[in-house]
Amino acid sequence: MKQLFTASLITLGLGTLAQAADLSELESKARAEGQVYSVGMPDSWANWKDTWRDLGDQYGLKHQDTDMSSAQEIAKFAAEKEDATADIGDVGAAFAPIAVQQGVTQAYKPTTWDDIPEWAKDKDGHWMLGYTGTIAFIVNNELVNKVPTSWADLRDGDYQVTVGDVGVAAQANSAILAASFAMGGDESDLSPALDLFADLAKQGRLSPVDVNIANLEKGEIEMAVLWDFNALNYRDQIDRDRFTVVIPSDGSLISGYATIINKYAKHPNAAKLAREYILSDAGQINLARGYARPIRTSVALPEDVQAQLLPNDMYAKARPIEDFGTWEQSTKRLPRQWQSQVLIHQQR
């Protein structure tokens, strides 16, 4: 790791690009703190275990995580304040600006700041995505004769479509926005997607089964809509040949997860060093080993890691959320819309 930081410079001041003093100062302070406590960054998610291992081996940092949702992480930071028991968290992209609004974060721009797309970071360094997820299709080749490669294809199929708990689950809500993007809608207009899924409901093709690995393995899911990193992980855990994973060619949603450093962190330098590592080449490769797509697209992935992921050209029409505020309001209306415009047509 140290060779990645050679000639890297850093300012420990809030929101300043890391470039004024050697990273050894940050490392020294982090070593003195000796530990970093995270929330929402468990070993099993996006291969965080390798990053925590590396931070322990290379910098002597002890680590402990408490797994929780993005909303719970922010609430924890706000409730504990100076009695903080967490230093850093990983939240969905839509939640990161909310954390800043609530005043529970502190800024830190890592040395790789310029490699992070503008849409994927707070201008002051309060949050930045470490990896992305894009809404994908996973198809059971044993149950579906012709693999759908676009949202438009779904209307003409004869298989069950599983999308999850729309109005409740972030993954399912994101699937609705992805479909809207593909068919001319946006954060404020989900009607194209609602019309599509209403058609599927009328055809009796909207499956109520939960989108999880157990149901995929049992053959209870013919085709499902979910994040690419979940789809690829499930595919390889069950049987790579049994499933096909594609990004819909007519459009999709690319989003991701961002690190937030607790304003009241007891180990702020360890948290900053953790973010520095997460955004380094080594940290990005660790995430890719967990099927998460690195935010720094310039990182050269080992061949075995690249082979786990989908080709870059599949992502040509995937785009990020542009208006988080509007999307937040739309998600509040979505449960009622899903019930009144889609589920009402379910065949009984």
N, C-alpha and C positions, 0 to 999 in steps of 0.2 A: 504494500500500500504506500509506503513512504516514497517509492520512486514516482508514484503518480503525483505526489505533492511537491516534488522537486521544482524549485523556482515558483511555486505557488505562494502568493502573498495574501495577507488577510488583515482586515480591520475588525476589531472586536466590537466596535460601536454599532448601535442598532441601525439596520437598514443601509449600511455602507458596504459597497462591494468589497469582497475580501481581496485586498491587494496592497496593504500598506506595511505589514510586518510579517515575519516568517510564521508559517503555520505551527512551528514548534512551540510558540507561545500558547496557542490554543490547546495543543496537545498536552503541554505541561500543566495547564490549569485543569484540563479534563482528567488527567491522571490523578491530580490531587483530590478531585471530587470522588473518583474511584467507582462511580456507579451511574447508571441511567435507568430510570423507570419509565416505561412506555404504557400507552393504552391503545387498544385496537390494532396492535402489531404482533399477533401471536405467531409462533413458529410455523404453523401450518398454512398461513396465508402468505401468498406471494414469496415464499421461501425466505421469510424474515429470519429464520433460524441461522442461515449462513452469515447474514450480516451481523447478528448479535454475537455469533461465534468469532467472527473476524475482529470485532471491536474488543472482545475479551482477550483474544490471543495477542493482538497487536498493541493494544493500549491499556490492557488491564482493567477494563470496565466490566463490572458485574452488572447483570441485567435481570429485570423482572418485568413481565407484562401482565396487564389485566385486560382481557378481551371485552370489548363493548362496542356499541354502535356509535356512529359519528355524533348523533345528538347527545348521547350519554357522555361522550368524551368532553364536549363543550360544556355541558352542564356540570361535570365534575370539576373542571378548571374554575368555573365561575363560583361554585359552591364552596370549594376548599380555600381559595385565595392563598393567603400567606401560609396556610397549613397544607400546602400542596404535597400530594403523594405521587404525582406524575410530572414528568419533565417534557415528554414529547408524545404526540399522537399522530394518527394517520386517519384523515377524514375524507369523505367523498367530496368531489370538487364543488358541488353545490353548497356544502356546509362550510367550506373554508372562509368565504366572505362573511358568513354569519358569525364565525368565531372572532373575526376582526371587529365586526360591528359591536360585539359584546365586550370588547376590550380585554380578552383573556389571552392574547398572544404577544410574543415579542419577535422583532424582526431580526433576520440574519440571512445575508446573501452569500451563498457558497462561492468558491472560486470558479465553479462551472456555470455560474449564473447566465452568462451570455449564450450558452448552448440551449437554454430552456426557452421554448416559444413564448411570445408575449401573452398569448391567451392562457397559458398554463402557469401563470405566476402573478402574485400581488406585486405591484410596482415598487413597494417599499420593502419587500422581502418577508412579509408576515407569513406567507404560505407559497408553496410551489409544488406542482405535481412531480412525483417521483416516477410514476408509471401510468400508463393509460389502459383503458379497457374500451372495446368497441363492441356494439351489439352485433351478434352473430347468429347463424342458424346451426344447430346440430341435428343431423338426420341419421336415423337408423337405417342403414343400407339393406337390412334384412326385411324391413317392413314397408319401405317406400321405394317404388319402382323408378321414379324420376326425381332426382335431387333438385329441390327448388333453389335457385340462385338469386332470386329477387323477391321483393315484397309482392310485385305483380303476379309472380308465379303462384303465390299462395291461394289466390282466388280459384285457380283452375285445377288444384290438386284434389286427391281423393283420400288424403291422410288426415289424421287428427293433428291440430296445431296446439301446442302447449306454451303459454306465455307467463304463467305464474299469477301471483296475487296482485293484480292491477289495483292501484289506489292505496296499497299498503307497502309492497316491496319496492325498493329503489330500482332493482334490476328490471322488474316488470314495468314500472313507470318509464324507465329509460327506453324500453323496447317500444312503447307507444310513441315517444318523441322521435325515435329513430325512424319509425314507419312514416310519421308525419313529415319529417325532413325529406324522405325519399319521394313523397307524393305531393309535394307542394305546400305543406303546412310549415309551421314554425312553433316557437315556444308559446305563442299566444293562441295558436290555432291547431288543435289536435283533431279536428273533424275528419281529415283524410284517413287517419289511422282508425278512428272510431268507426267510420263507415266500413273500412276493410274488415275489422273484427266483427262488426254487426253482420256482414255478409257471411262470414265463417260460422257465426252462431246460428244464422238462419239455415245454413246447410247442415247443421248438427256436427260441425267439425272443430268446435272450440273445446279443447279438453280441460277438465277441471283438475287434472293431476298436478301435484307439486313438481316443480323443476328441481330434481335432485339426482345425485348419482345412483342411489338405490333404485329409483323408478326407471332410470335409463337402463341399468343393468338387467332389471327384470323384464324389460321389453314393454313397459307400460307407457312409454313415450315414443311416438313415431317421429315427431319432429318438434323441436323446442327452440325458443328464442331466449338468448341469455348472453352474458358477457363472454367475449372470446377467450379470456384466460380461464374461466370456468369450463367452457366447452372443451377446450384443448386438454385441460387437466383431466376432466371426466373421460374423454376419449381414450387417453393414454392409460388411465388407471384400469379401464374395463377391457378394451380391445381396439387398438388403433384401426384395424381393418373393418371393424363392424360399423364405424361411424364416419360420416363426412362432416367437416366443419367449414363453413363459408361465411364471408362477409357479404351481405346482400349488395348486388352490383348497382342497384338503382339509388342507393344512399343508406347511410347509417349514422349513428351518433357515436362520437369518440369523446370519452370523458376519462376520469381517472381519480386517483387518490393523492392527497397532498399532506405533507408533514406540517404540523403546527407545533411550535415550541411554547410551552406554558409561560405566560408572563411572570408567574410566581414560582417558576421551577427552582427546586433546591440544588439542582445540578445543571445549571444553564450551559456551562462550557461543554459538558459531556453531551448534552442535547445538540449543541451546535456541531460538535465533532461527528455525532451520529448523522446529522443532516449532510455534513460535508462528505462523509463516506457513502451515504445512500446515493448522492448525486455524482460520485466518482465513477470511473470506468468499472472498477471492481464491484461497487455497490449496484450499478445498473445491470451488470451481468448476473449478479446474485438474484435480482428480481426477475430477470428473463428466465432463469432456471426454474422459477415458479410460475412460468407462463404469462407473466406480466410484461407488457411491452414497454421498454425503457423510454422515458420522455426525451432523453438525449439520443436522437437518431444517428448521431455521428459515431456512437460507440460500436466498435467492431466486435460482434458476438462470435464466440467459438462455434465451429461448424455443428457440433452436437446440440448446442443451444439453439442456433438458428433453425435447425431441422425440426425443433419442437413447435415453432411458430408458423404462422401463415405468411405467404409471400407479400411483400410490400405493396405490390400493385393491386391487391384485393382491397386496399384501404383508400383507393383513389377518391371515392365519393363519400367518405366518412368525414363528418365535420363536428366541431365542438359546439357547445351551448354558447350563444352570444349574449343572451340577456338572462342572467341568473334570477333577477328580481321577478321578471315576468314568468319564468319557468316555475319559480316557487309558488306563485299565485295559481298557476295552472294545475300544479300537483294537488293543491287544496280542493280544487273543483273536480278533479279526476274521479274520485270514488263514486260520487253521485252520477257523473256522466257515464261511467262504465256500467253502473247498475241500470240506468234508465235508457241508455242508447245501445248497449251491447247485450248484457245478460238477460234483458227482457225478451230477447229473441231466442234464447236457448230452447231447444226442443226438449220437451218433457216426456 
